[in-house]
């Protein structure tokens, strides 16, 4: 009789071990007309993650499309991210991250809703050119140039060629120039004549 009683206890305890981790704090921080990055937290360690999504509710663990992450994925319990792509512009979706610790029981109940942005016009969107900047060598007209030491140390030039007042006054006009034209690199410090 005693072994039978112990087996009942074992059967009662098994569902406790199979309870999947829970997902919380579901939100997104990147949204376009066709993809979204979902961020969420997980209560404990897990072995796999997937995203259930669709235009209807998916928080019950059924319905929608399921996108699974391949093996070798680094898993975080805080700030986990999941990118879903190939979505339809202007469509409202529900996204439900699900995790498992045993590959059988998956979490459910957490979700976030988002409406994809409108399709850009023109599509695909035109590239954004990089910011421009001035590549011209600075104008050193009116400055006296001094050659720095071969290791490009300029401290000697500052100590010997600049008066103490010029080194401590914020209004002093100093310019340090490094040039690789022509090779080898030459270094100089310039001071505007006072």
C-alpha positions as CSV (number, residue, x, y, z in Angstrom):
1,X,0.0,0.0,0.0
2,X,2.8,2.4,0.8
3,X,4.4,2.3,-2.7
4,X,1.1,3.2,-4.2
5,X,0.7,6.2,-2.0
6,X,4.2,7.5,-3.1
7,X,3.3,7.1,-6.8
8,X,0.3,9.3,-6.3
9,X,2.5,12.0,-4.8
10,X,4.8,11.7,-7.8
11,X,1.9,12.1,-10.2
12,X,0.8,15.2,-8.3
13,X,4.3,16.8,-8.4
14,X,4.9,16.2,-12.2
15,X,2.6,19.1,-13.3
16,X,4.5,21.5,-11.1
17,X,7.8,20.6,-12.8
18,X,6.2,21.1,-16.3
19,X,4.9,24.6,-15.7
20,X,6.6,26.8,-18.3
21,X,8.2,30.1,-17.4
22,X,6.0,33.2,-17.8
23,X,6.4,36.1,-20.1
24,X,5.8,39.7,-18.9
25,X,6.6,43.4,-19.8
26,X,5.8,42.9,-23.5
27,X,6.4,46.0,-25.6
28,X,8.1,47.1,-28.8
29,X,10.7,49.7,-29.7
30,X,11.1,49.4,-33.4
31,X,8.3,49.5,-35.9
32,X,8.2,49.9,-39.7
33,X,5.8,49.2,-42.5
34,X,6.9,45.5,-42.6
35,X,8.8,44.5,-39.4
36,X,8.7,45.0,-35.7
37,X,11.0,44.3,-32.7
38,X,9.2,42.9,-29.7
39,X,10.9,43.1,-26.2
40,X,9.9,41.1,-23.2
41,X,11.0,39.6,-19.9
42,X,10.9,35.9,-18.9
43,X,10.4,34.7,-15.3
44,X,13.1,32.0,-15.4
45,X,15.4,30.1,-17.7
46,X,13.9,28.5,-20.9
47,X,15.1,26.3,-23.8
48,X,13.1,27.8,-26.7
49,X,11.2,30.9,-27.7
50,X,8.7,31.5,-30.4
51,X,6.4,34.4,-31.5
52,X,2.7,33.8,-32.2
53,X,1.2,36.6,-34.1
54,X,-1.9,37.5,-36.2
55,X,-4.7,40.0,-36.7
56,X,-6.8,38.2,-34.0
57,X,-6.0,37.6,-30.3
58,X,-3.3,35.1,-29.8
59,X,-2.7,35.4,-26.0
60,X,-4.6,32.1,-25.4
61,X,-1.7,30.1,-27.0
62,X,-3.7,29.3,-30.2
63,X,-4.2,30.8,-33.6
64,X,-2.2,33.0,-35.8
65,X,1.2,32.3,-37.3
66,X,4.1,30.9,-35.2
67,X,7.7,32.0,-35.9
68,X,10.3,29.9,-34.1
69,X,13.9,30.8,-33.4
70,X,16.6,28.3,-34.5
71,X,18.9,26.5,-32.0
72,X,22.0,28.3,-30.8
73,X,20.0,31.4,-29.8
74,X,21.3,33.3,-26.8
75,X,18.4,33.5,-24.3
76,X,17.9,36.4,-21.8
77,X,15.4,36.6,-19.0
78,X,15.4,40.4,-19.1
79,X,15.0,42.5,-22.3
80,X,14.7,39.5,-24.7
81,X,14.1,40.7,-28.2
82,X,12.4,39.1,-31.2
83,X,12.1,40.5,-34.7
84,X,9.1,39.6,-36.9
85,X,9.3,40.6,-40.5
86,X,7.3,40.2,-43.7
87,X,4.2,41.9,-42.2
88,X,1.6,43.9,-44.2
89,X,1.8,47.7,-44.1
90,X,-1.1,49.5,-42.3
91,X,-2.3,46.2,-40.6
92,X,-3.0,45.8,-36.9
93,X,-1.4,42.7,-35.3
94,X,-1.3,41.0,-31.9
95,X,2.2,39.6,-30.9
96,X,2.4,36.9,-28.3
97,X,5.9,35.7,-27.2
98,X,5.9,32.2,-25.9
99,X,8.7,30.3,-24.1
100,X,9.2,26.7,-22.9
101,X,11.6,25.0,-20.6
102,X,10.8,21.5,-21.8
103,X,9.8,21.8,-25.5
104,X,6.2,20.6,-24.6
105,X,4.5,23.1,-22.4
106,X,4.6,26.7,-23.8
107,X,3.7,29.9,-21.9
108,X,0.7,32.0,-23.0
109,X,-1.2,35.0,-21.9
110,X,1.3,37.8,-22.7
111,X,0.7,40.0,-25.7
112,X,1.2,43.5,-27.3
113,X,-0.8,45.0,-30.1
114,X,0.7,47.2,-32.9
115,X,-0.3,48.7,-36.2
116,X,2.3,48.6,-38.9
117,X,3.2,51.9,-40.5
118,X,1.8,52.9,-43.9
119,X,3.8,51.8,-47.0
120,X,6.3,54.6,-47.8
121,X,5.9,56.5,-51.0
122,X,8.0,55.7,-53.1
123,X,8.5,52.1,-52.1
124,X,11.1,51.0,-51.5
125,X,12.0,54.2,-49.7
126,X,14.8,56.3,-51.2
127,X,18.1,56.0,-49.3
128,X,19.0,58.8,-46.9
129,X,22.4,60.2,-47.7
130,X,25.0,60.5,-44.9
131,X,25.5,63.9,-43.3
132,X,28.1,66.0,-45.1
133,X,31.1,67.6,-43.4
134,X,33.9,69.8,-44.4
135,X,37.1,67.9,-45.3
136,X,39.2,70.9,-46.2
137,X,42.4,71.5,-44.2
138,X,41.9,74.4,-41.7
139,X,42.9,77.9,-42.8
140,X,46.2,78.6,-41.1
141,X,46.6,82.1,-42.6
142,X,48.2,84.4,-39.9
143,X,49.5,81.5,-37.8
144,X,53.1,80.7,-37.2
145,X,53.7,77.0,-37.7
146,X,56.2,75.0,-35.6
147,X,57.2,71.4,-36.3
148,X,56.5,69.0,-33.5
149,X,58.9,66.2,-32.5
150,X,59.0,63.1,-34.7
151,X,56.7,61.2,-32.3
152,X,54.0,63.9,-32.8
153,X,54.4,65.1,-29.2
154,X,53.4,68.8,-29.2
155,X,54.1,69.5,-25.5
156,X,57.6,70.8,-26.3
157,X,56.2,73.2,-28.9
158,X,53.7,74.5,-26.4
159,X,56.2,74.8,-23.6
160,X,58.9,76.7,-25.6
161,X,56.9,78.7,-28.2
162,X,53.8,79.8,-26.3
163,X,53.9,82.4,-23.6
164,X,52.3,81.4,-20.2
165,X,49.4,83.8,-20.8
166,X,48.7,82.3,-24.2
167,X,48.5,78.8,-22.6
168,X,46.1,79.9,-19.9
169,X,43.9,82.4,-21.7
170,X,40.8,80.7,-23.3
171,X,40.7,83.4,-26.0
172,X,44.1,82.5,-27.3
173,X,44.1,81.2,-30.8
174,X,45.9,77.9,-31.1
175,X,45.6,75.3,-33.8
176,X,47.1,71.8,-33.8
177,X,47.3,70.2,-37.3
178,X,48.1,66.6,-38.1
179,X,48.8,66.0,-41.8
180,X,49.5,62.8,-43.7
181,X,50.1,64.6,-46.9
182,X,52.8,64.1,-48.1
183,X,54.0,61.0,-46.1
184,X,55.3,60.6,-43.5
185,X,52.9,62.1,-41.0
186,X,54.0,65.6,-40.0
187,X,52.7,67.3,-36.9
188,X,52.6,71.1,-36.2
189,X,51.2,73.6,-33.8
190,X,50.3,77.0,-34.9
191,X,49.8,80.2,-33.0
192,X,48.2,83.3,-34.4
193,X,50.6,86.3,-34.2
194,X,49.6,88.6,-31.3
